[in-house]
Amino acid sequence: HTKAILKKPHQRLYFLRRLRRFGMLKRILLNIYRCMVENILTGCIVAWFDNLNVQERKRLQKVVTTAQSITSFDLPTVEGIHHSHCLKKAAKIIKDPHHPGHTLISPLLSGRRYR
């Protein structure tokens, strides 16, 4: 599954490199990365990321590291992206009382973490 996922971002990184060579602003490069590369990498990341082995995670992180060198911005790691997506998903489940998993997730007293 990760081979198929990694194919498209590598193709999109080529376009990112070309735009950088043409003198595109770094902020625009960052927006293009988020729309064209990160979007592919994070599609349903909540469901499949925990099942990846170390080698597959390193391959995904290498795409992010390459994009980081192209855009000259500090980009979040793949694990960091996964963590933030999981928190967003949990928050949506908590807000929706009709969701089947609504009773399974409850916030701790601090309000920052979930049980």
Contacts in CASP RR format, 6 or more apart in sequence:
PFRMAT RR
TARGET T0000
AUTHOR 0000-0000-0000
METHOD contacts of the structure
MODEL  1
HTKAILKKPHQRLYFLRRLRRFGMLKRILLNIYRCMVENILTGCIVAWFD
NLNVQERKRLQKVVTTAQSITSFDLPTVEGIHHSHCLKKAAKIIKDPHHP
GHTLISPLLSGRRYR
1 48 0 8 1.000
2 52 0 8 1.000
2 56 0 8 1.000
2 59 0 8 1.000
2 60 0 8 1.000
5 40 0 8 1.000
5 41 0 8 1.000
5 60 0 8 1.000
6 59 0 8 1.000
6 60 0 8 1.000
6 63 0 8 1.000
8 40 0 8 1.000
9 37 0 8 1.000
9 40 0 8 1.000
9 41 0 8 1.000
9 63 0 8 1.000
10 63 0 8 1.000
12 36 0 8 1.000
12 37 0 8 1.000
12 40 0 8 1.000
13 37 0 8 1.000
13 63 0 8 1.000
13 66 0 8 1.000
13 67 0 8 1.000
13 70 0 8 1.000
15 32 0 8 1.000
15 36 0 8 1.000
16 29 0 8 1.000
16 32 0 8 1.000
16 33 0 8 1.000
16 36 0 8 1.000
16 37 0 8 1.000
16 67 0 8 1.000
16 70 0 8 1.000
16 71 0 8 1.000
17 70 0 8 1.000
19 28 0 8 1.000
19 29 0 8 1.000
19 32 0 8 1.000
20 29 0 8 1.000
20 70 0 8 1.000
20 71 0 8 1.000
24 32 0 8 1.000
26 71 0 8 1.000
26 72 0 8 1.000
26 73 0 8 1.000
29 70 0 8 1.000
29 71 0 8 1.000
30 71 0 8 1.000
30 73 0 8 1.000
33 67 0 8 1.000
33 70 0 8 1.000
33 71 0 8 1.000
33 75 0 8 1.000
37 63 0 8 1.000
37 67 0 8 1.000
38 64 0 8 1.000
38 67 0 8 1.000
38 75 0 8 1.000
38 81 0 8 1.000
41 60 0 8 1.000
41 63 0 8 1.000
41 64 0 8 1.000
41 78 0 8 1.000
41 81 0 8 1.000
42 81 0 8 1.000
42 82 0 8 1.000
42 85 0 8 1.000
45 78 0 8 1.000
45 81 0 8 1.000
45 82 0 8 1.000
45 85 0 8 1.000
46 82 0 8 1.000
46 85 0 8 1.000
46 86 0 8 1.000
46 89 0 8 1.000
49 78 0 8 1.000
49 82 0 8 1.000
52 60 0 8 1.000
57 78 0 8 1.000
57 79 0 8 1.000
60 78 0 8 1.000
61 77 0 8 1.000
61 78 0 8 1.000
61 79 0 8 1.000
64 75 0 8 1.000
64 76 0 8 1.000
64 77 0 8 1.000
64 78 0 8 1.000
67 75 0 8 1.000
68 74 0 8 1.000
68 75 0 8 1.000
76 84 0 8 1.000
87 114 0 8 1.000
90 105 0 8 1.000
90 114 0 8 1.000
92 99 0 8 1.000
93 99 0 8 1.000
93 101 0 8 1.000
93 102 0 8 1.000
93 104 0 8 1.000
93 105 0 8 1.000
94 102 0 8 1.000
94 105 0 8 1.000
94 106 0 8 1.000
94 107 0 8 1.000
94 114 0 8 1.000
96 102 0 8 1.000
105 114 0 8 1.000
105 115 0 8 1.000
106 114 0 8 1.000
106 115 0 8 1.000
107 113 0 8 1.000
107 114 0 8 1.000
107 115 0 8 1.000
108 114 0 8 1.000
108 115 0 8 1.000
END
